[in-house]
Amino acid sequence: MSNKKRIILTLLILLPIVLTAGLLIAAAVTEIFALSVIAHIIIKAALAAICLSLIYKAFKDQIKAHMKHALIICGAALLVDMVVLSTIRYILSGGVQTILFFPVSIPLCFTALIYYACEDSEGQKSSKKWAFIIGIPLTLVAVVFEVISFLG
């Protein structure tokens, strides 16, 4: 790799990191609400990415054939719950950070991971049913907590 390509690659990696750090510092120092919202989105997106990578590392040996499907479902659940809904709640509350008792993404990821961890053999079909029997009521309870968080 030539020296010029190495410099460009280094800049492409470091520039977003430096800009993000500068934005987070500016949001912490100033009282501008828009910067606070952007910082909230960045932090929540980074946390969702970390959670997704931890799910991948924990289940890559158990879910070999369907790992891509499980990561798509878990990633969508984490993105909607941790980034979109959390940002809407943050904006509606006027900048108050809330932590839910039971977020919706937990039972959704649990159900998807258990479903894909079970093989398609005859004995494992009941395990897939149990994943939904346990996962759907837990998801409904989590939705109730989510709705209550928006009301309060």
Kinemage of the C-alpha trace (Angstrom):
@kinemage 1
@onewidth
@group {chain A} dominant
@subgroup {mainchain}
@vectorlist {calphas} color= white
{ca met a 1} P 0.000 0.000 0.000
{ca ser a 2} L 1.404 3.336 -0.940
{ca asn a 3} L 2.039 6.069 1.565
{ca lys a 4} L -0.671 8.299 0.045
{ca lys a 5} L -3.326 5.552 0.335
{ca arg a 6} L -2.308 4.876 3.923
{ca ile a 7} L -2.737 8.554 4.828
{ca ile a 8} L -6.161 8.710 3.164
{ca leu a 9} L -7.272 5.508 4.899
{ca thr a 10} L -6.091 6.851 8.260
{ca leu a 11} L -7.998 10.089 7.693
{ca leu a 12} L -11.134 8.201 6.684
{ca ile a 13} L -10.975 6.266 9.932
{ca leu a 14} L -9.945 9.058 12.301
{ca leu a 15} L -12.059 11.920 10.928
{ca pro a 16} L -15.470 10.457 11.918
{ca ile a 17} L -14.114 9.481 15.330
{ca val a 18} L -12.737 12.976 15.974
{ca leu a 19} L -15.921 14.653 14.708
{ca thr a 20} L -18.089 12.413 16.882
{ca ala a 21} L -15.934 13.065 19.940
{ca gly a 22} L -16.073 16.806 19.252
{ca leu a 23} L -19.836 16.690 18.876
{ca leu a 24} L -20.239 14.756 22.131
{ca ile a 25} L -17.986 17.225 23.962
{ca ala a 26} L -19.904 20.179 22.486
{ca ala a 27} L -23.194 18.609 23.570
{ca ala a 28} L -21.880 18.126 27.101
{ca val a 29} L -20.528 21.674 27.383
{ca thr a 30} L -23.282 23.682 25.712
{ca glu a 31} L -26.986 23.870 26.474
{ca ile a 32} L -28.101 23.365 22.860
{ca phe a 33} L -30.905 20.797 22.831
{ca ala a 34} L -30.301 19.702 19.221
{ca leu a 35} L -26.698 18.760 20.042
{ca ser a 36} L -27.929 16.856 23.065
{ca val a 37} L -30.373 14.891 20.891
{ca ile a 38} L -27.671 14.104 18.320
{ca ala a 39} L -25.319 12.958 21.083
{ca his a 40} L -28.110 10.787 22.497
{ca ile a 41} L -28.637 9.172 19.082
{ca ile a 42} L -24.907 8.530 18.639
{ca ile a 43} L -24.537 6.938 22.064
{ca lys a 44} L -27.642 4.771 21.671
{ca ala a 45} L -26.576 3.641 18.180
{ca ala a 46} L -23.144 2.705 19.518
{ca leu a 47} L -24.744 0.754 22.371
{ca ala a 48} L -27.023 -1.070 19.920
{ca ala a 49} L -23.995 -1.999 17.796
{ca ile a 50} L -22.151 -3.269 20.866
{ca cys a 51} L -25.171 -5.357 21.917
{ca leu a 52} L -25.441 -6.819 18.414
{ca ser a 53} L -21.763 -7.737 18.357
{ca leu a 54} L -22.098 -9.377 21.787
{ca ile a 55} L -25.079 -11.383 20.543
{ca tyr a 56} L -23.036 -12.504 17.547
{ca lys a 57} L -20.062 -13.546 19.671
{ca ala a 58} L -22.239 -15.383 22.185
{ca phe a 59} L -24.349 -17.326 19.687
{ca lys a 60} L -22.110 -17.844 16.650
{ca asp a 61} L -21.425 -21.473 17.605
{ca gln a 62} L -25.026 -22.316 18.519
{ca ile a 63} L -26.699 -20.693 15.514
{ca lys a 64} L -24.542 -21.487 12.531
{ca ala a 65} L -26.995 -21.821 9.651
{ca his a 66} L -29.414 -19.038 10.621
{ca met a 67} L -27.098 -16.507 12.262
{ca lys a 68} L -27.726 -13.934 9.539
{ca his a 69} L -31.493 -14.104 10.059
{ca ala a 70} L -31.184 -13.907 13.837
{ca leu a 71} L -28.857 -10.893 13.612
{ca ile a 72} L -31.240 -9.095 11.252
{ca ile a 73} L -34.181 -9.597 13.625
{ca cys a 74} L -32.161 -8.678 16.717
{ca gly a 75} L -30.577 -5.698 14.959
{ca ala a 76} L -33.951 -4.356 13.855
{ca ala a 77} L -35.385 -4.810 17.351
{ca leu a 78} L -32.382 -3.104 18.961
{ca leu a 79} L -32.395 -0.263 16.443
{ca val a 80} L -36.081 0.480 16.863
{ca asp a 81} L -36.061 0.113 20.638
{ca met a 82} L -32.715 1.607 21.627
{ca val a 83} L -32.395 4.325 19.001
{ca val a 84} L -35.773 5.325 17.571
{ca leu a 85} L -38.106 4.914 20.556
{ca ser a 86} L -35.483 6.073 23.024
{ca thr a 87} L -34.850 9.224 20.978
{ca ile a 88} L -38.568 9.972 20.712
{ca arg a 89} L -38.908 9.504 24.481
{ca tyr a 90} L -35.850 11.725 25.030
{ca ile a 91} L -37.280 14.509 22.864
{ca leu a 92} L -40.768 14.306 24.385
{ca ser a 93} L -39.383 14.427 27.924
{ca gly a 94} L -37.306 17.501 27.151
{ca gly a 95} L -33.922 15.876 27.528
{ca val a 96} L -34.512 13.488 30.428
{ca gln a 97} L -32.754 10.164 29.932
{ca thr a 98} L -34.967 7.218 30.903
{ca ile a 99} L -34.017 3.591 31.383
{ca leu a 100} L -36.829 1.118 30.980
{ca phe a 101} L -37.435 -1.689 33.424
{ca phe a 102} L -38.097 -4.175 30.600
{ca pro a 103} L -37.307 -2.982 27.049
{ca val a 104} L -39.119 -4.568 24.097
{ca ser a 105} L -35.900 -5.649 22.408
{ca ile a 106} L -35.076 -8.196 25.135
{ca pro a 107} L -37.977 -10.617 24.553
{ca leu a 108} L -37.841 -10.122 20.789
{ca cys a 109} L -34.159 -11.018 20.654
{ca phe a 110} L -34.728 -13.882 23.103
{ca thr a 111} L -37.498 -15.342 20.941
{ca ala a 112} L -35.508 -15.021 17.721
{ca leu a 113} L -32.364 -16.539 19.219
{ca ile a 114} L -34.196 -19.479 20.802
{ca tyr a 115} L -36.164 -20.103 17.610
{ca tyr a 116} L -33.066 -20.162 15.416
{ca ala a 117} L -31.007 -22.123 17.948
{ca cys a 118} L -33.425 -25.039 17.700
{ca glu a 119} L -32.710 -27.354 14.797
{ca asp a 120} L -35.433 -28.438 12.403
{ca ser a 121} L -35.504 -32.027 13.651
{ca glu a 122} L -38.732 -33.539 14.916
{ca gly a 123} L -37.765 -33.356 18.595
{ca gln a 124} L -36.871 -29.674 18.393
{ca lys a 125} L -40.190 -28.496 16.925
{ca ser a 126} L -41.628 -28.317 20.442
{ca ser a 127} L -38.712 -26.090 21.484
{ca lys a 128} L -39.603 -23.675 18.718
{ca lys a 129} L -43.184 -23.630 19.976
{ca trp a 130} L -41.954 -22.941 23.517
{ca ala a 131} L -39.911 -20.021 22.224
{ca phe a 132} L -43.128 -18.400 21.032
{ca ile a 133} L -45.179 -19.502 24.048
{ca ile a 134} L -42.708 -17.739 26.341
{ca gly a 135} L -41.630 -14.945 23.995
{ca ile a 136} L -45.007 -13.530 22.970
{ca pro a 137} L -46.345 -12.883 26.514
{ca leu a 138} L -43.001 -11.374 27.547
{ca thr a 139} L -43.121 -9.112 24.502
{ca leu a 140} L -46.641 -7.997 25.407
{ca val a 141} L -45.523 -7.182 28.969
{ca ala a 142} L -42.579 -5.207 27.557
{ca val a 143} L -44.927 -3.295 25.222
{ca val a 144} L -47.055 -2.352 28.233
{ca phe a 145} L -43.974 -0.972 30.008
{ca glu a 146} L -43.037 0.899 26.821
{ca val a 147} L -46.492 2.501 26.553
{ca ile a 148} L -46.413 3.431 30.239
{ca ser a 149} L -43.028 5.100 29.708
{ca phe a 150} L -44.525 7.308 26.999
{ca leu a 151} L -47.511 8.233 29.148
{ca gly a 152} L -45.436 9.215 32.164
